[in-house]
Amino acid sequence: MTKQTELVLRELLRNPTRAQYGLAIGQAVELQSGTIQPILARLERAGILESFWEDPDEHVASTPPRPRRRYYRFTTDGAEQARVALALALARTSRSRPVKPGTVAPTPVTD
């Protein structure tokens, strides 16, 4: 799992029941659209996320006018799959890089 994918999953796990649109996720984790969109598409293909388009009435009512938003949220098991994937990534990272004396090892997300 890439660091960018980890950032996206951690951001989504901050509020796992809330749908978020791609641009907001990208801004929260400081990734450009060209990076965030492929990550979201891969997570959707993997069954971790599902997406839906913004209601046309909400879009029309936006001021100033903007493109319709595509929202992403976890599938029924998606949040749990994300937690497991992050824990596995952390375990791999911890095994490959010993913790330096005097530092604290990172802990997995448990939201």
C-alpha positions as a Python dict, from the first residue, in 0.01 Angstrom:
ca = {
    (1, 'M'): (0, 0, 0),
    (2, 'T'): (136, 341, -93),
    (3, 'K'): (174, 621, 158),
    (4, 'Q'): (-78, 823, -43),
    (5, 'T'): (-337, 544, -14),
    (6, 'E'): (-271, 526, 359),
    (7, 'L'): (-331, 901, 388),
    (8, 'V'): (-662, 871, 202),
    (9, 'L'): (-783, 578, 414),
    (10, 'R'): (-685, 752, 737),
    (11, 'E'): (-870, 1066, 630),
    (12, 'L'): (-1184, 870, 544),
    (13, 'L'): (-1163, 680, 875),
    (14, 'R'): (-1171, 1008, 1069),
    (15, 'N'): (-1547, 1000, 1008),
    (16, 'P'): (-1622, 660, 853),
    (17, 'T'): (-1996, 712, 806),
    (18, 'R'): (-1970, 1046, 625),
    (19, 'A'): (-1957, 1070, 246),
    (20, 'Q'): (-1686, 1303, 117),
    (21, 'Y'): (-1615, 1436, -229),
    (22, 'G'): (-1283, 1373, -399),
    (23, 'L'): (-1154, 1731, -401),
    (24, 'A'): (-1214, 1770, -26),
    (25, 'I'): (-1034, 1441, 47),
    (26, 'G'): (-743, 1550, -170),
    (27, 'Q'): (-720, 1888, 2),
    (28, 'A'): (-733, 1727, 346),
    (29, 'V'): (-437, 1501, 267),
    (30, 'E'): (-261, 1754, 42),
    (31, 'L'): (-273, 1544, -275),
    (32, 'Q'): (-350, 1667, -624),
    (33, 'S'): (-654, 1549, -821),
    (34, 'G'): (-433, 1344, -1054),
    (35, 'T'): (-314, 1146, -752),
    (36, 'I'): (-635, 1124, -549),
    (37, 'Q'): (-875, 1016, -824),
    (38, 'P'): (-685, 697, -920),
    (39, 'I'): (-657, 604, -551),
    (40, 'L'): (-1032, 648, -499),
    (41, 'A'): (-1105, 448, -816),
    (42, 'R'): (-881, 160, -697),
    (43, 'L'): (-1046, 158, -353),
    (44, 'E'): (-1386, 153, -521),
    (45, 'R'): (-1287, -139, -749),
    (46, 'A'): (-1156, -322, -440),
    (47, 'G'): (-1499, -289, -277),
    (48, 'I'): (-1377, -68, 7),
    (49, 'L'): (-1551, 247, -119),
    (50, 'E'): (-1865, 321, -314),
    (51, 'S'): (-1938, 643, -495),
    (52, 'F'): (-2237, 845, -605),
    (53, 'W'): (-2293, 1174, -782),
    (54, 'E'): (-2423, 1478, -602),
    (55, 'D'): (-2797, 1538, -631),
    (56, 'P'): (-2855, 1758, -939),
    (57, 'D'): (-3074, 1996, -737),
    (58, 'E'): (-2793, 2061, -489),
    (59, 'H'): (-2553, 2116, -774),
    (60, 'V'): (-2778, 2367, -953),
    (61, 'A'): (-2829, 2559, -628),
    (62, 'S'): (-2455, 2603, -568),
    (63, 'T'): (-2317, 2954, -579),
    (64, 'P'): (-2088, 3014, -755),
    (65, 'P'): (-2157, 2746, -1017),
    (66, 'R'): (-1921, 2448, -1004),
    (67, 'P'): (-1894, 2096, -1147),
    (68, 'R'): (-2105, 1822, -988),
    (69, 'R'): (-1931, 1644, -705),
    (70, 'R'): (-1870, 1272, -686),
    (71, 'Y'): (-1897, 1153, -327),
    (72, 'Y'): (-1720, 853, -175),
    (73, 'R'): (-1809, 653, 135),
    (74, 'F'): (-1714, 319, 281),
    (75, 'T'): (-1912, 12, 178),
    (76, 'T'): (-2073, -193, 453),
    (77, 'D'): (-1742, -369, 535),
    (78, 'G'): (-1518, -104, 382),
    (79, 'A'): (-1417, 73, 702),
    (80, 'E'): (-1316, -256, 861),
    (81, 'Q'): (-1126, -359, 546),
    (82, 'A'): (-945, -25, 558),
    (83, 'R'): (-851, -68, 924),
    (84, 'V'): (-716, -417, 855),
    (85, 'A'): (-521, -298, 550),
    (86, 'L'): (-368, -11, 748),
    (87, 'A'): (-275, -244, 1035),
    (88, 'L'): (-107, -484, 790),
    (89, 'A'): (79, -197, 624),
    (90, 'L'): (194, -75, 965),
    (91, 'A'): (309, -425, 1061),
    (92, 'R'): (509, -455, 737),
    (93, 'T'): (663, -113, 790),
    (94, 'S'): (745, -188, 1154),
    (95, 'R'): (917, -515, 1060),
    (96, 'S'): (1118, -351, 783),
    (97, 'R'): (1227, -47, 987),
    (98, 'P'): (1329, -92, 1349),
    (99, 'V'): (1214, 179, 1587),
    (100, 'K'): (1499, 404, 1693),
    (101, 'P'): (1571, 414, 2066),
    (102, 'G'): (1388, 700, 2235),
    (103, 'T'): (1106, 713, 1979),
    (104, 'V'): (753, 579, 1987),
    (105, 'A'): (631, 341, 1719),
    (106, 'P'): (315, 456, 1536),
    (107, 'T'): (-10, 292, 1637),
    (108, 'P'): (-278, 168, 1395),
    (109, 'V'): (-601, 364, 1343),
    (110, 'T'): (-877, 226, 1565),
    (111, 'D'): (-1168, 463, 1490),
}
